Amino acid sequence: MKSRILSKFSLLLVFEILLLVLSLHYDVIVGVTFFSLVILVLGYLYFYKQPFHLLIFILFSMLIGSFGGVKTGGKSFGMSSVDLTFTFGLFVLLIRLIVGWPEKTKFPKYFWAYTLFICWTLLGSLLAHDRMRAIAGWHNHFFSFISCVFAYNVVSSRKLKNLLITAVILWGLFLALQQIYYISQLGNLKQSMAMLIIRKNLVGNSWGKSNYLAAFFVLIIPITLSSLLSSGTIKGKLLLSLILTALSATMILTLSRGGIIALLIALLIFLFKIIRLRTFFPILIILISLGFLIVYNPFTSILSKRISEANKTDSYFSRVNLYNDIGTVITEHPIEGVGLVNLGYYMKFKSKDGVHAHNLVLGMLGETGLIGSLLYFIFLLYLFYSLVKAYIRVHNLNDKLFLWGGICSYIGCLIHSMVEPTFDGLYFGIIFWFVFGTFLRFIDNSTNPQNMEESRV
C-alpha cells in the first residue's frame, strides 16, 4: 500500500516537473509562479509531518533578515524573511489543528494570561491613534505568543530539547560570524576601531543594530555556558568553548553598555551557584580565556570608557527626558494605555512617532495600560517561578545546569530590557519564546510522570 502511494506521488511529481519546464519555456512569470506553488506544496507536505523541522526552518530563516517594505497610509513598514516563513508555518499549524491535532495539543492554564494579553493589545491597537503602527507592533507580540505555544507543543522530548538548544547556539554562532565578517571588511584594525567609535551602531544587519543584537548574546551565552559544563565529551567542550569565545567577542564589538552589564550580572549569578570542585577547573579555563579576550581586545577600553561616562552622554539625558514623558502618559492613560508603538504621539520629547520606551515596565504601562501590563508580567513572573521551582526539585546535575542556565539567561534578558526595547522586537521575541517555551515544556515533563516517559524518547 505504501509503495503504491509513493509510486503515485512520484508520478505526480514528474508530471509537475514537466509542467514546470513547459511553463518556463512559454512564460517565465507563469513558470516562476508555478515553481513557487510546487515548493510551497512540497514544503507543506514535509513540515506537516515534521513540525520540529518547521521550527528550525523558521529559526534560521531569521538570519536572512529584511528585504523590503510595505507602504500603506503614507508609512513604510519593513518586510522580513521571518514574516513569510512564520506565516507559512502558521498556516501549516492551523491545518494540523483543524485536521486532528486538538487532542494532541497542550495548552496549560497559565498560557491564558498571555492569550488575554494578546486579545487586549489587539483591541488597544484597533482603538489607537495610529492603527497601522499599533497593529505592526501587535504582530510582533502575536508571533512571540505563537512561538511559545509552538515550541511548547513541538519540543516535547528530551532529545528534541537538546536539538533545539544546539540549533539556538549555532544560530548565535552564525550571527556572530556574520558580524565579525562585516567588521573585517572595514579594513585594518585601526580603521575598524575608528569606524566603531564614530558610528556606535555599526555592528548590525538589516533587522537590528548593535544594542538590539546584544540582546541575543545575553540570551544565548548563559545557555551555551551551561551546555558546555554539561557536555560529556572533550570534543563537545572544545567546540562549545570556541563558540562561547566567538559569541563573547562579538558581544564586545556591539559596544552595548546595557547588554554588557546585563550579561555580566547574569554570568556572576551563574558562577555563584555553579562553582563546585567538579566545575572549578573548566570554569577557571573559561575565565582565563575570556580574560585574555577582554584584556587584549582593543575595543575593551572604548567600552569601559563609554560605561564610565554613561551619565554624561546625550543618550543618558535623552532617556531621562523620555522616561519623564512616559510617566506623564501613564498618569493620563493609566488603564487602557495609548496602544503599541504609539507613545510618540503623546510625548513632548521625541525623535520620531514610532518611539519605544527603552524600558519594558514603562513601555508596557504606557502602551497597554495597567490591565495589559498585569497580564504580561503575570506570565513572565510565572515563567521565572517555574524555572526556580523546577531547579530546586530536580536532582539530575545536567538538568540543574540546563535550568540554571535558563534562569540566568532570563535574568540577563530582563535586566537588558530595562534599557532597550528588546521584547518589542520581532526577532528577539521569536527566539526568546522558542527557548522558554521549550523550558516550560521541559519543566512540565519533569513534574508529570506520563510526560516524563515521553521526555526519554
Legacy VTK file of the C-alpha trace (Angstrom):
# vtk DataFile Version 3.0
C-alpha trace
ASCII
DATASET POLYDATA
POINTS 457 float
0.000 0.000 0.000
2.779 2.403 0.993
4.775 1.608 -2.153
1.719 2.283 -4.344
1.184 5.666 -2.670
4.868 6.530 -3.158
4.771 5.496 -6.828
1.671 7.667 -7.441
3.319 10.569 -5.652
6.483 10.130 -7.776
4.423 10.119 -10.989
2.616 13.266 -9.862
5.944 14.931 -9.091
7.348 14.019 -12.533
4.188 15.399 -14.153
4.549 18.658 -12.212
8.204 18.975 -13.238
7.203 18.571 -16.906
4.539 21.254 -16.488
7.123 23.479 -14.832
9.560 23.100 -17.756
6.826 23.856 -20.284
5.601 26.905 -18.359
9.148 28.269 -18.023
9.618 27.824 -21.771
6.468 29.743 -22.756
6.180 32.296 -19.935
8.799 32.983 -17.248
6.362 34.637 -14.819
3.923 31.733 -15.034
6.812 29.307 -14.631
8.204 31.051 -11.541
4.704 31.235 -10.015
4.115 27.555 -10.726
7.522 26.644 -9.324
6.782 28.628 -6.138
3.477 26.807 -5.706
5.196 23.435 -6.146
7.789 24.379 -3.499
5.034 25.531 -1.129
3.073 22.297 -1.582
6.158 20.130 -1.083
7.179 22.222 1.945
3.696 21.893 3.395
3.697 18.089 2.931
7.103 17.798 4.596
6.599 20.196 7.506
3.106 18.860 8.216
4.753 15.572 9.202
7.855 17.194 10.743
6.743 20.253 12.780
10.052 20.376 14.685
11.885 20.874 11.387
9.460 23.716 10.655
10.529 25.378 13.915
14.210 25.078 12.940
13.398 26.370 9.444
11.748 29.480 10.899
14.637 29.979 13.329
17.375 30.016 10.679
15.289 31.971 8.167
15.663 34.903 10.577
19.328 35.228 9.595
18.284 36.282 6.084
16.804 39.458 7.531
14.689 42.162 5.940
14.446 42.612 2.207
11.921 45.364 1.624
8.940 47.230 2.943
5.219 47.685 2.555
3.805 51.181 2.177
0.346 51.995 3.471
-1.222 55.216 4.625
1.923 57.150 3.730
4.030 54.991 6.059
6.541 52.259 5.264
6.669 49.027 7.269
9.538 46.581 6.912
9.012 43.107 5.498
11.339 40.347 6.641
12.050 36.747 5.709
10.615 35.515 9.003
7.291 37.223 8.206
6.962 34.896 5.219
8.291 31.728 6.835
6.343 32.265 10.057
3.102 32.952 8.161
3.665 29.765 6.171
4.356 27.878 9.400
1.227 29.307 10.991
-0.808 28.040 8.026
0.659 24.538 8.444
-0.084 24.550 12.184
-3.673 25.699 11.640
-4.268 22.859 9.156
-2.859 20.381 11.680
-5.136 21.837 14.331
-8.227 21.570 12.115
-7.485 18.080 10.793
-6.875 16.332 14.087
-4.270 17.865 16.326
-6.606 19.189 19.079
-6.422 16.024 21.131
-2.614 16.206 20.998
-2.325 19.957 21.552
-1.279 21.066 25.021
-2.377 24.483 26.263
-1.652 24.863 30.002
-3.834 27.154 32.084
-1.034 29.668 32.629
-0.998 30.386 28.867
-4.344 32.156 29.287
-2.649 35.213 30.804
-0.577 35.585 27.619
-3.674 34.868 25.473
-5.672 37.597 27.213
-2.724 39.975 26.785
-2.756 39.330 23.020
-6.530 39.968 22.875
-6.241 43.126 24.984
-3.433 44.587 22.871
-5.318 43.771 19.647
-8.310 45.733 20.955
-5.987 48.563 22.004
-4.360 48.554 18.546
-7.727 48.933 16.828
-8.527 51.939 19.048
-5.046 53.509 18.886
-4.238 56.876 17.320
-2.124 55.186 14.621
-3.795 51.809 13.997
-1.352 50.567 11.375
1.679 51.242 13.555
-0.057 49.643 16.553
-1.021 46.542 14.554
2.562 46.256 13.280
3.717 46.242 16.916
0.948 43.813 17.877
2.039 41.389 15.162
5.460 41.134 16.896
3.806 40.122 20.179
1.415 37.762 18.410
4.282 35.956 16.668
6.065 35.753 20.040
2.979 34.167 21.616
2.641 31.630 18.795
6.376 30.849 19.131
5.889 29.987 22.808
2.857 27.747 22.166
4.529 26.192 19.114
7.757 25.327 20.967
5.828 24.042 23.989
3.898 21.565 21.830
6.602 20.556 19.373
9.727 20.308 21.571
8.116 17.551 23.606
11.033 15.226 24.347
14.479 15.464 25.880
16.077 14.679 22.519
14.218 17.490 20.743
15.018 19.852 23.616
18.731 19.181 23.179
18.440 19.627 19.401
16.673 22.972 19.760
19.229 24.323 22.253
22.007 23.195 19.888
20.254 24.949 16.998
19.906 28.175 19.024
23.617 28.088 19.945
24.563 27.534 16.291
22.207 30.344 15.302
24.077 32.624 17.710
27.402 31.498 16.210
26.219 32.300 12.672
25.052 35.726 13.840
28.442 36.341 15.490
30.390 35.225 12.410
28.172 37.432 10.262
29.112 40.473 12.342
32.820 39.572 12.606
32.966 39.206 8.809
31.294 42.587 8.364
33.806 44.272 10.696
36.698 42.566 8.877
35.567 44.201 5.616
36.085 47.701 7.038
39.853 47.488 6.658
42.670 47.037 9.164
42.297 47.096 12.951
42.818 50.866 13.307
40.238 51.617 10.634
37.749 49.253 12.239
38.244 50.859 15.664
37.829 54.341 14.223
34.620 53.363 12.420
33.168 51.750 15.564
33.960 54.853 17.639
32.466 57.234 15.058
29.405 55.076 14.317
28.267 53.373 17.546
25.672 51.166 15.841
27.998 49.961 13.105
27.654 46.331 14.187
24.259 45.315 12.863
22.304 43.905 9.975
19.060 44.575 8.099
16.898 43.938 11.171
18.856 45.263 14.120
21.672 47.488 15.314
24.304 46.835 17.974
22.151 47.351 21.095
19.439 45.067 19.736
21.869 42.369 18.574
23.469 42.382 22.037
20.158 41.059 23.419
20.603 37.799 21.509
24.035 37.222 23.034
22.663 37.995 26.514
20.081 35.269 25.852
22.376 32.664 24.286
25.704 32.950 26.183
24.464 31.674 29.606
22.701 28.752 27.896
25.881 27.991 25.917
27.893 28.046 29.158
25.513 25.597 30.844
25.670 23.340 27.754
29.478 23.450 27.882
29.569 22.373 31.530
27.055 19.571 30.956
28.766 18.257 27.808
30.138 14.766 28.341
32.850 14.753 25.662
36.152 16.583 25.222
35.259 17.449 21.606
31.923 18.873 22.712
33.538 21.023 25.409
36.211 22.268 22.997
33.652 23.147 20.310
31.363 24.933 22.765
34.363 26.811 24.218
35.222 28.118 20.738
31.595 29.106 20.135
31.476 30.853 23.516
34.634 32.794 22.617
33.110 33.922 19.290
29.869 34.990 20.993
31.749 36.915 23.704
33.996 38.658 21.166
31.010 39.783 19.127
29.236 40.938 22.280
32.168 43.293 22.957
32.062 44.513 19.339
28.483 45.696 19.833
29.775 48.224 22.425
26.366 47.908 24.087
26.666 49.186 27.661
23.285 47.832 28.738
23.925 44.474 27.084
27.398 44.056 28.606
26.212 44.967 32.115
23.173 42.663 31.855
25.358 39.786 30.653
27.961 40.329 33.401
25.244 40.249 36.079
23.764 37.074 34.551
27.184 35.384 34.447
28.018 36.402 38.027
24.753 34.821 39.184
25.547 31.746 37.080
29.023 31.333 38.581
27.840 31.983 42.142
25.728 28.808 42.091
27.741 26.634 39.720
31.307 26.800 41.063
31.997 23.480 42.726
35.056 21.245 42.909
33.987 19.351 39.775
33.379 22.503 37.722
36.109 24.743 39.173
38.853 23.945 36.654
36.664 24.084 33.479
35.250 27.437 34.658
38.761 28.679 35.531
39.960 27.850 31.999
36.940 29.633 30.505
37.507 32.711 32.678
41.216 32.847 31.795
40.376 32.579 28.082
37.722 35.285 28.344
40.117 37.373 30.431
42.716 37.310 27.649
39.975 38.118 25.153
38.865 41.145 27.181
42.312 42.450 28.193
43.874 42.184 24.732
40.754 43.290 22.862
41.335 46.888 21.670
37.606 47.625 21.934
37.523 46.920 25.694
38.993 50.334 26.558
36.402 52.024 24.354
33.603 50.099 26.028
34.843 50.766 29.582
35.098 54.481 28.805
31.550 54.506 27.432
30.257 52.779 30.577
32.125 55.093 32.969
30.842 58.186 31.142
27.306 56.884 30.605
25.696 59.590 32.769
27.371 62.351 30.720
26.213 61.266 27.265
23.359 62.508 25.085
21.878 59.007 25.291
21.605 59.283 29.088
19.865 62.671 29.070
17.549 61.634 26.238
16.487 58.573 28.258
15.796 60.725 31.335
13.576 63.048 29.297
11.949 60.058 27.623
11.104 58.404 30.945
9.669 61.651 32.330
7.373 61.990 29.327
6.270 58.360 29.586
5.407 58.924 33.250
3.060 61.703 32.161
1.476 59.440 29.516
0.923 56.706 32.134
-0.854 59.081 34.517
-3.107 60.337 31.702
-3.956 56.852 30.314
-3.489 54.524 33.321
-5.952 51.726 32.494
-6.018 51.325 28.725
-2.679 52.772 27.600
-2.201 54.524 24.260
-1.630 51.488 22.032
1.515 49.670 20.946
4.218 51.854 19.332
2.009 54.946 19.807
3.878 56.641 22.662
5.491 59.126 20.290
2.149 60.785 19.554
1.642 61.685 23.224
5.125 62.844 24.201
6.871 66.189 24.133
10.380 64.732 23.871
10.596 62.531 20.782
12.718 61.980 17.707
10.082 60.024 15.763
6.471 58.920 16.048
7.380 55.249 16.471
9.442 55.859 19.618
9.957 52.998 22.093
10.125 53.409 25.849
13.542 51.699 26.211
12.177 50.175 29.403
9.937 47.118 29.478
7.909 48.153 32.535
7.347 51.768 31.465
6.692 50.686 27.888
4.029 48.170 28.882
2.339 50.593 31.284
2.331 53.381 28.717
1.255 51.311 25.715
-1.042 48.631 27.181
-2.114 50.241 30.461
-2.439 48.605 33.841
-4.563 45.706 32.543
-2.219 44.713 29.712
0.845 45.112 31.910
-0.587 42.881 34.641
-1.429 40.128 32.150
2.027 40.257 30.547
4.015 40.388 33.772
1.917 37.662 35.390
3.083 35.327 32.619
6.710 36.476 32.886
6.682 36.057 36.673
5.121 32.615 36.363
7.893 31.635 33.946
10.552 32.727 36.456
8.731 30.984 39.311
8.531 27.758 37.267
12.248 27.869 36.426
13.298 28.367 40.054
10.839 25.779 41.383
11.998 23.171 38.837
15.655 23.910 39.617
15.027 23.220 43.309
13.125 19.992 42.631
15.311 18.253 40.017
18.276 16.184 41.155
19.980 15.349 37.867
23.117 17.527 37.571
22.756 18.150 33.826
19.107 19.138 34.272
20.131 21.523 37.057
22.780 23.082 34.798
20.243 23.439 31.991
17.672 25.108 34.255
20.251 27.348 35.954
21.484 28.498 32.549
17.861 29.315 31.656
17.338 31.256 34.904
20.486 33.349 34.349
19.615 33.931 30.694
16.122 35.054 31.731
17.506 37.447 34.370
20.004 38.919 31.891
17.306 39.461 29.257
15.006 41.186 31.763
17.801 43.468 33.004
18.682 44.403 29.418
15.009 45.101 28.660
15.089 47.855 31.308
17.228 49.994 28.963
16.415 48.603 25.496
13.101 47.696 23.773
14.166 44.076 23.213
10.822 42.362 23.841
9.114 44.689 21.345
11.267 43.312 18.532
10.015 40.549 16.246
13.256 38.571 16.045
14.117 38.622 19.726
10.530 37.782 20.699
10.501 34.714 18.455
13.819 33.258 19.587
13.224 34.137 23.270
9.883 32.327 23.336
11.168 29.411 21.267
13.734 28.913 24.027
11.493 29.493 27.035
8.516 27.663 25.535
10.933 24.724 25.461
11.876 25.352 29.104
8.203 25.381 30.121
7.574 22.052 28.370
10.701 20.540 29.929
9.519 21.677 33.370
6.033 20.215 32.855
7.574 16.973 31.578
9.799 16.704 34.654
6.847 17.083 37.033
4.365 14.850 35.165
5.179 11.107 35.246
3.312 10.466 31.998
5.203 13.207 30.182
8.431 12.066 31.809
8.245 8.836 29.859
7.784 10.844 26.671
10.787 13.015 27.515
13.061 9.993 27.305
12.241 9.440 23.615
LINES 1 458
457 0 1 2 3 4 5 6 7 8 9 10 11 12 13 14 15 16 17 18 19 20 21 22 23 24 25 26 27 28 29 30 31 32 33 34 35 36 37 38 39 40 41 42 43 44 45 46 47 48 49 50 51 52 53 54 55 56 57 58 59 60 61 62 63 64 65 66 67 68 69 70 71 72 73 74 75 76 77 78 79 80 81 82 83 84 85 86 87 88 89 90 91 92 93 94 95 96 97 98 99 100 101 102 103 104 105 106 107 108 109 110 111 112 113 114 115 116 117 118 119 120 121 122 123 124 125 126 127 128 129 130 131 132 133 134 135 136 137 138 139 140 141 142 143 144 145 146 147 148 149 150 151 152 153 154 155 156 157 158 159 160 161 162 163 164 165 166 167 168 169 170 171 172 173 174 175 176 177 178 179 180 181 182 183 184 185 186 187 188 189 190 191 192 193 194 195 196 197 198 199 200 201 202 203 204 205 206 207 208 209 210 211 212 213 214 215 216 217 218 219 220 221 222 223 224 225 226 227 228 229 230 231 232 233 234 235 236 237 238 239 240 241 242 243 244 245 246 247 248 249 250 251 252 253 254 255 256 257 258 259 260 261 262 263 264 265 266 267 268 269 270 271 272 273 274 275 276 277 278 279 280 281 282 283 284 285 286 287 288 289 290 291 292 293 294 295 296 297 298 299 300 301 302 303 304 305 306 307 308 309 310 311 312 313 314 315 316 317 318 319 320 321 322 323 324 325 326 327 328 329 330 331 332 333 334 335 336 337 338 339 340 341 342 343 344 345 346 347 348 349 350 351 352 353 354 355 356 357 358 359 360 361 362 363 364 365 366 367 368 369 370 371 372 373 374 375 376 377 378 379 380 381 382 383 384 385 386 387 388 389 390 391 392 393 394 395 396 397 398 399 400 401 402 403 404 405 406 407 408 409 410 411 412 413 414 415 416 417 418 419 420 421 422 423 424 425 426 427 428 429 430 431 432 433 434 435 436 437 438 439 440 441 442 443 444 445 446 447 448 449 450 451 452 453 454 455 456
